[in-house]
Amino acid sequence: MLLNFDEMTPVPMEHFKGGVGTLQARPYDDGNCKVLQMTLPQGTSIGLHTHEGSSEIVYVLSGTGKALYGGGEERLAPGDCHYCPEGHAHSLVNDGTQTLEFFAVVPQHG
């Protein structure tokens, strides 16, 4: 199935998961899996949250930032892939100088 994110209307999400600022998401959700193209402007973040019943794969398209995961910090740049397994917590922060754009895949488990 082809998902054309350029044809989807961006949805603003303010303080997503308790984060800072407003991000833009182009979401697809079939009830079993969410696939999203997301943009975090400079200085915005997705708050720390735990994946219960799901996991998440994040693939960075452009910009830089960091993932807070496992008590540490992982630097993110284009081409990097961050994975948060079920039962673990993470946060994404755009502390770079440009918009952070990424794809996120969130499959539901069980």
N, C-alpha and C positions, 0 to 999 in steps of 0.2 A: 504494500500500500504506500503510495506516494503522499508525503506530507509536505506541502508547500508553505513554509512559514512566512514567506514574503506576502502571501495572500491572506494571512490571518491578521485580524485586528489586534494590536497590542493592548494588553490589559494592565493598567497601572495597579501596583500592589504596594500600599503604604505600610511601612514598618513590618514587612513580611517576617513571620516567625519571631517577632520582637526585635527585628533589625532596625537600622537607622536609614531614614530617607525612603524614597519611592523608587522601586524598580519597575521594569516593563517586562511582561511575559507574553509569549505567544504559545498558549497551551493546547495540547491535544490530550484527551482523557477518554479511554474506552471502558473505564471501570476496573480494568485489571492492570493497566500500566499508564503512567503519565509520561508524555514526551513534551519537553518545553524548550523553546529558544528564549533565553533570558538576557537582559542587559541590566547591569548595575552601573549607574553613573559614578563618577569619582566621589569618594567619601561615603557611599552607601554600603549597606551590608544586609545579609540574611542572618537572622538571629540564631543562636545556638539552639538546636533541636535534636531530639533523639528519634531515630527511625524504628518505630514499633510496627511490625507487620509489613515493612517495606525496606528496601535498600535504595541507594542512589548512586548513579554514575554521572559525573560532571566532566565534560570535555570542553576545554577552553579554545575559543575561536580567535579572540583578539583581546588586547589589553593585558594587564597584570593585576595580581592580587594575592590573597592568601586564603587557605583553608585552615581553620582551627579544628584540630582533630587529635584525639587520644592524648590530650594534655600538651600537645605541641603545636607547631605551626609549619605548614607546608606552603612554600612559595609556588604560585601558579603563573604560567605564561602560555602563549599560544602553542597548541599541540599537547599540552599536559592533560592527563586524565586523573581525576580524583575519585576514589571510591569510598563510600560509607556503607558498611554492611549493616544488616538488620541488627537492632539492639545497640548500636553505637550512635554517638552524637557528633555533630559538626556544625560549623558556621562558615560562611563565605564573606570575605571583606574585600572591597575594592579600595586598596590603599595606594593604588597607582596614579598615574597622571592622565589616563585615558579611560573611556568607558570599557568595562569588562563585559565581554559577550561570550556566552557559553550555551551549550546544549546540556540538558539534564534529562536523564531517564530514571523514572521511579517506578519499578515493578512492585506490585503487591505480592506478598507471600502468603501461602496457606489459604 
